[in-house]
Amino acid sequence: MTEQLLVARDLSRSFTSGGRHVLALDGVSLTVAPGETLGLVGGSGCGKSTLARVLTRLVAPEAGSIAFMGEDWLALEGAHLRAARRHMQMVFQDPLAAFNPRATVGGVIADALRIHAVVPRGERAGEVARLIDRVGLPSDLLGRSIRDISGGQRQRVAIARAISVRPRLVILDEAVSALDVSVRGRILELLVGLQRETGVGYLFVSHDLAVVRAVSHRIAVMAAGRIVEEGPAARVIAAPSSDVLIDLIGAVPRLNRNPRS
Amino acid sequence: MTVLVSIADLSVTYRRAPQPALSGVSLDIEAGEILAIIGESGSGKSTLARAIAGLLPERTSVAGRLAWPGLDGAPRAGRDIGYVFQDPGSSLNPVLTIGEQVGEGARRHLGLDRRAAEAEAVRLLGRVHLPEPERIARAYPHQLSGGQRQRVAIAAAIAARPRLLIADEVTSALDVLVQAAIVELLVELVRADGMTLVFVTHDLALASGIADRVAVMAGGRLVELGPTAEVVGLPRAAETAALVAAHIDLATPPLIGEAS
């Protein structure tokens, strides 16, 4: 068995919302190996986005442990944390909200390269050009404002920024949910291709089971703050054991090719 | 079949836009049908829906003709046409109770007094299957989930008993479980009341489950129109074929090999 990239154990986190105490994460454990995609699927409010935020340390857990690249991830602080963060990147559903709105496409990627000192200063421009080409964008986009490009192009820039620092793990939180279907297919192919090249691990969070199945080696199903089932993608979908997964399978829209009348 | 609205050679150019958003679209919408308008971002599908509803911004240049043979004169927005938008968070008024805004259409268009409109709002909230409609009528939009808010927006849209309901990407912001329930609700309502439904979506599969006919938009043009099974099963336009090919469901071959 390969050494795990990420090992989370018994993570818990609650919030108080409208006077109610909500247990958003209730003892969640998961692992991601290098080169592996773990799909995390569940309905709205099941806790999957909270889990993504706890793993990236945007939100602190109340209990549990996280080991990332063999280190106690929750104990890292200051310069050590900043250095280690390079290896865990995140891509969100709405890339516009994740960028400085005044930034240019090239500036977004160059900043990431500069902050994490990925390549020597003199090679930065060449590396930006290489990355933008790798995610399938034309080089004349480099000087454009991040607001002036399409949603699909912007998500490619977000992916280029995430991979620019050569991370070991990328957490994708509904990263293709807002895209047109044709764009979605090309972004998924891009992600799978990058994984083959670099051995990056993905935690692919989505409510869309069909998309999760297309890219994941293993699938974990969340409901009410818990992982209710987990296993190899094909096996989990062929033999669902939880109510939520049965509902999610039933809710996948199918192309109706048969005449109704 | 009775034609509800007949669209002839419709072109729309937004103010200061270099190119038209719609070019020469001709289409008859039949009374009582569920028509899906499909297309990707920028295809013109929402512009077409807004043009039908008379919701284009001022100083938009519009050429062509919309005729409503089934109505006496031009349709009144809110009365003859109900419109449900993608984001109920921005289409609902945050400072009015749910009951006030759902009842407003009934007061304005059906002439109900305040008390009768309140009762009608509670009835409508029950019709869209919201639990405890009396309690929800007293709540404000921020106290509801996205799926509940979309049910409220649907209740408000049908309050004046319109002939035509336009649902514009109403499930795009919702998770798949809620999405399936909202689609089921729309079909139930239009079939029960004999309403016509125009269902605008980028999701061909979602539309194929409910629509009688599908209109495919691309680059501001109507590229294909026909019965759902024919359009999906034997697409004639390249744009339709691309949408069919991009569909992902549980029978699609995975992009990755199985983990060893």
Boltz contact constraints between the chains, C-beta under 6 A:
constraints:
  - contact:
      token1: [A, 43]
      token2: [B, 175]
      max_distance: 6.0
  - contact:
      token1: [A, 43]
      token2: [B, 177]
      max_distance: 6.0
  - contact:
      token1: [A, 44]
      token2: [B, 175]
      max_distance: 6.0
  - contact:
      token1: [A, 180]
      token2: [B, 40]
      max_distance: 6.0
  - contact:
      token1: [A, 180]
      token2: [B, 41]
      max_distance: 6.0
  - contact:
      token1: [A, 180]
      token2: [B, 202]
      max_distance: 6.0
  - contact:
      token1: [A, 181]
      token2: [B, 246]
      max_distance: 6.0
  - contact:
      token1: [A, 182]
      token2: [B, 242]
      max_distance: 6.0
  - contact:
      token1: [A, 182]
      token2: [B, 246]
      max_distance: 6.0
  - contact:
      token1: [A, 185]
      token2: [B, 246]
      max_distance: 6.0
  - contact:
      token1: [A, 188]
      token2: [B, 255]
      max_distance: 6.0
  - contact:
      token1: [A, 192]
      token2: [B, 255]
      max_distance: 6.0
  - contact:
      token1: [A, 192]
      token2: [B, 256]
      max_distance: 6.0
  - contact:
      token1: [A, 207]
      token2: [B, 175]
      max_distance: 6.0
  - contact:
      token1: [A, 207]
      token2: [B, 176]
      max_distance: 6.0
  - contact:
      token1: [A, 208]
      token2: [B, 176]
      max_distance: 6.0
  - contact:
      token1: [A, 210]
      token2: [B, 248]
      max_distance: 6.0
  - contact:
      token1: [A, 210]
      token2: [B, 249]
      max_distance: 6.0
  - contact:
      token1: [A, 210]
      token2: [B, 250]
      max_distance: 6.0
  - contact:
      token1: [A, 211]
      token2: [B, 248]
      max_distance: 6.0
  - contact:
      token1: [A, 214]
      token2: [B, 248]
      max_distance: 6.0
  - contact:
      token1: [A, 214]
      token2: [B, 254]
      max_distance: 6.0
  - contact:
      token1: [A, 214]
      token2: [B, 255]
      max_distance: 6.0
  - contact:
      token1: [A, 215]
      token2: [B, 255]
      max_distance: 6.0
  - contact:
      token1: [A, 217]
      token2: [B, 259]
      max_distance: 6.0
  - contact:
      token1: [A, 247]
      token2: [B, 177]
      max_distance: 6.0
  - contact:
      token1: [A, 251]
      token2: [B, 176]
      max_distance: 6.0
  - contact:
      token1: [A, 251]
      token2: [B, 177]
      max_distance: 6.0
  - contact:
      token1: [A, 251]
      token2: [B, 180]
      max_distance: 6.0
  - contact:
      token1: [A, 252]
      token2: [B, 249]
      max_distance: 6.0
  - contact:
      token1: [A, 252]
      token2: [B, 250]
      max_distance: 6.0
  - contact:
      token1: [A, 253]
      token2: [B, 205]
      max_distance: 6.0
  - contact:
      token1: [A, 253]
      token2: [B, 206]
      max_distance: 6.0
  - contact:
      token1: [A, 254]
      token2: [B, 249]
      max_distance: 6.0
  - contact:
      token1: [A, 255]
      token2: [B, 205]
      max_distance: 6.0
  - contact:
      token1: [A, 255]
      token2: [B, 208]
      max_distance: 6.0
  - contact:
      token1: [A, 255]
      token2: [B, 232]
      max_distance: 6.0
  - contact:
      token1: [A, 255]
      token2: [B, 247]
      max_distance: 6.0
  - contact:
      token1: [A, 256]
      token2: [B, 208]
      max_distance: 6.0
  - contact:
      token1: [A, 256]
      token2: [B, 209]
      max_distance: 6.0
  - contact:
      token1: [A, 257]
      token2: [B, 232]
      max_distance: 6.0
  - contact:
      token1: [A, 257]
      token2: [B, 233]
      max_distance: 6.0
  - contact:
      token1: [A, 259]
      token2: [B, 229]
      max_distance: 6.0
